[in-house]
Amino acid sequence: MDFSERLDTLQQRVTAAKTAVQAAATESREQIGKRIDQAQVDLDRTVQNAKQEAERETDSARTKWAQMRADVAAKMDDAKARIDKRNRQLDAKAAARDADWAEDDAADALDYAAWTLDNAELAMLDAIDARVYADQLAKAAAS
């Protein structure tokens, strides 16, 4: 498995997310809303792909990761619902509390992403080690 290629893809996604967040900081609510809608479409597509992958795969580890992605998607659906609710609210105090919640949720999502990255690194190193070990055993058995 080519982990480097997948990490490159992930790095490109992080760069794109960073660029989008930086741009959104200077945009109107309407423009930000469009970004949110597009991000939701992208997330829905990713979730659908994860569900299809989970259906194709019988390996419990892959199913576990697909389930984690589906769980994250459900959390994002909740966030989208709260965003829609916030757009209907007029109370400034409620809006401020909602903004605090949204900032906390974003920080939690970043913490989760960092944790996931750490786990992905460990999983890749374990996979590489397992492959090297299997190749060594195969070579020793062939000798």
C-alpha positions as CSV (number, residue, x, y, z in Angstrom):
1,M,0.0,0.0,0.0
2,D,1.3,3.4,-0.9
3,F,1.0,5.4,2.3
4,S,3.0,8.3,1.0
5,E,0.4,8.9,-1.8
6,R,-2.4,8.9,0.7
7,L,-0.5,11.2,3.1
8,D,0.1,13.6,0.1
9,T,-3.6,13.6,-0.6
10,L,-4.4,14.3,3.0
11,Q,-1.9,17.1,3.1
12,Q,-3.5,18.6,0.0
13,R,-6.9,18.4,1.8
14,V,-5.5,20.1,4.9
15,T,-4.0,22.9,2.8
16,A,-7.4,23.4,1.0
17,A,-9.2,23.5,4.3
18,K,-6.8,26.0,5.7
19,T,-7.2,28.2,2.6
20,A,-10.9,28.0,2.8
21,V,-11.0,28.8,6.5
22,Q,-8.6,31.8,6.1
23,A,-10.8,33.1,3.2
24,A,-14.0,32.6,5.1
25,A,-12.7,34.8,7.9
26,T,-13.1,37.8,5.6
27,E,-16.3,36.9,3.8
28,S,-19.9,37.8,4.3
29,R,-22.3,35.4,6.0
30,E,-23.9,34.6,2.7
31,Q,-20.5,33.6,1.2
32,I,-19.7,31.6,4.3
33,G,-23.1,29.9,4.0
34,K,-22.2,28.9,0.5
35,R,-18.9,27.5,1.7
36,I,-20.7,25.5,4.4
37,D,-23.2,24.1,1.9
38,Q,-20.3,23.0,-0.3
39,A,-18.4,21.5,2.6
40,Q,-21.6,19.6,3.5
41,V,-22.0,18.3,0.0
42,D,-18.3,17.2,0.0
43,L,-18.8,15.6,3.4
44,D,-22.0,13.8,2.3
45,R,-20.1,12.4,-0.7
46,T,-17.3,11.2,1.6
47,V,-19.7,9.6,3.9
48,Q,-21.5,7.9,1.0
49,N,-18.2,6.6,-0.3
50,A,-17.3,5.3,3.2
51,K,-20.7,3.5,3.5
52,Q,-20.1,1.9,0.1
53,E,-16.6,0.9,1.1
54,A,-17.9,-0.6,4.4
55,E,-20.4,-2.6,2.4
56,R,-17.7,-4.0,0.1
57,E,-15.3,-4.7,2.9
58,T,-15.6,-7.5,5.4
59,D,-12.5,-6.7,7.3
60,S,-13.5,-5.6,10.7
61,A,-10.7,-3.0,10.9
62,R,-11.8,-1.3,7.7
63,T,-15.4,-1.4,8.8
64,K,-14.3,0.2,12.1
65,W,-12.7,3.1,10.3
66,A,-15.7,3.4,8.0
67,Q,-18.0,3.5,11.0
68,M,-15.8,6.2,12.6
69,R,-16.2,8.3,9.4
70,A,-19.9,7.7,9.4
71,D,-20.0,8.8,13.1
72,V,-18.1,12.0,12.2
73,A,-20.6,12.6,9.4
74,A,-23.5,12.3,11.8
75,K,-21.8,14.8,14.1
76,M,-21.4,17.1,11.1
77,D,-25.1,16.7,10.3
78,D,-25.8,17.8,13.8
79,A,-23.5,20.8,13.3
80,K,-25.3,21.7,10.1
81,A,-28.7,21.5,11.9
82,R,-27.3,23.8,14.6
83,I,-26.0,26.2,11.9
84,D,-29.5,26.2,10.3
85,K,-31.1,26.9,13.7
86,R,-28.6,29.7,14.4
87,N,-29.6,31.3,11.2
88,R,-33.2,31.5,12.5
89,Q,-32.3,32.9,15.9
90,L,-32.5,36.6,16.6
91,D,-31.4,36.8,20.2
92,A,-27.9,38.2,20.5
93,K,-27.1,36.3,23.7
94,A,-28.2,33.0,22.1
95,A,-26.2,33.8,19.1
96,A,-23.1,34.5,21.2
97,R,-23.6,31.2,23.1
98,D,-24.0,29.4,19.7
99,A,-20.8,31.0,18.5
100,D,-19.0,29.8,21.6
101,W,-20.3,26.3,21.1
102,A,-19.3,26.4,17.4
103,E,-15.8,27.5,18.3
104,D,-15.5,24.7,20.9
105,D,-16.8,22.2,18.5
106,A,-14.3,23.3,15.9
107,A,-11.5,23.0,18.5
108,D,-12.8,19.5,19.4
109,A,-12.8,18.6,15.7
110,L,-9.2,19.7,15.3
111,D,-8.2,17.7,18.4
112,Y,-10.0,14.7,16.9
113,A,-8.2,15.2,13.6
114,A,-4.8,15.3,15.4
115,W,-5.7,12.2,17.3
116,T,-6.8,10.5,14.2
117,L,-3.6,11.5,12.4
118,D,-1.5,10.1,15.3
119,N,-3.5,6.8,15.1
120,A,-3.1,6.7,11.3
121,E,0.7,7.1,11.7
122,L,0.9,4.3,14.2
123,A,-1.3,2.1,12.0
124,M,0.9,2.8,8.9
125,L,4.1,2.0,10.8
126,D,2.5,-1.2,12.2
127,A,1.5,-2.2,8.6
128,I,4.9,-1.5,7.3
129,D,6.5,-3.5,10.1
130,A,4.1,-6.3,9.6
131,R,4.9,-6.4,5.8
132,V,8.7,-6.3,6.5
133,Y,8.3,-9.1,9.0
134,A,6.2,-11.2,6.6
135,D,8.7,-10.7,3.8
136,Q,11.6,-11.7,6.2
137,L,9.7,-14.9,7.2
138,A,8.9,-15.7,3.5
139,K,12.6,-15.2,2.6
140,A,13.8,-17.3,5.5
141,A,11.3,-20.1,4.5
142,A,12.5,-20.0,0.9
143,S,16.1,-20.4,2.0
